[in-house]
């Protein structure tokens, strides 16, 4: 399997273009199941996760064509008919978001058999809220031997869906299913993440009637059919935030372009508080640090617009060399501190107790061999490696390849000494 090697010490200077959001792209791809006309997605990231979902969709009857057009990287998805409503364990277990094909399959063809998912090893991550939503919309749900059997032979019906707590995936799933339901659906306590707004815009471009995404109440007036559309995937706020942290860690001046203001304000506020220079621009931001050591600051993860859990590991890496002690509270996922022991191999001083980590900044990290444990954790090790003395080698980077497009190239263009060491065989997806 491939590894990434980083030689620490180089500052970052230059521009990093932000790619389209992985977390949005994979839900938008699932929306192609809802229509027999082509859906063209532009600003598409090319990642293991998007390739992987493409494989699953192909099996269900979607023709998936990737190309590089005048609008950049795009993917055309066309499902003239659903040829199978079966999403097998082998394909779903490797990426949790694959489970979101269930709703569109039932909405369009009245039935589906979808394996219960796997995904990142960050806590239990059940799908009870997803099933609650699909069931509320009138599908009959049965669970047998690890599979969800869903049936709605006469179509789905509009419903009131009240989530007991906020879930991004379940809100998206409910939206994807309700657009073709008969009547009006209202989702209460909906997630407000920008990817929900992106999904609403794409679905509406396809002829759906969705209002309120980005607020806790989303209203969907069902339509009998959707049509084709072209939609540009929203910029990846997690990728943007990751490189913002990388720049603050390594020092120098990095401009993040092709993004949008307002997507990572909670992080930018914390970077400012720590002493980094932050300037918002029309299409992103500029992050500067001139060699002065950052101060320790505390964070607590929260649903959008709070501090994103997907940036927690990166921020912890940043705090390992800050002045003082930082308290990092994780409130979204249990078991999301698996990067802490790996950072400690690099010399970080971290203690974890329940949902809280205390990071006492050290003067210098030392390069070592470390292992990626999940998607965001893996990039935190690369960030730490940017300042560690000597060489840091990160193994199991198939986690990294799931969510970061051309990472070595983007960091390398700003002066980082990062290279990929090819393994014996290709990483299994
Ligand atoms: C999405 C993102 C992920 C991000 C997370 C929170 C994608 C592909 N992934 O994950 O990167 O970290 O939002 O911003 O978009 N839960 C239940 N039952 C359910 C659903 C969720 O108990 O049916 C729990 C989860 O275990 C977790 C919490 O709800 O503790 C929030 O999870 P959720 O918002 O659903 O995250 P995902 O959609 O899986």
Boltz pocket constraint, residues with backbone or C-beta under 6 A from the ligand:
constraints:
  - pocket:
      binder: B
      contacts: [[A, 22], [A, 23], [A, 24], [A, 26], [A, 96], [A, 97], [A, 123], [A, 124], [A, 125], [A, 126], [A, 127], [A, 128], [A, 129], [A, 130], [A, 131], [A, 166], [A, 167], [A, 168], [A, 169], [A, 170], [A, 191], [A, 309], [A, 310], [A, 332], [A, 333], [A, 334]]
      max_distance: 6.0
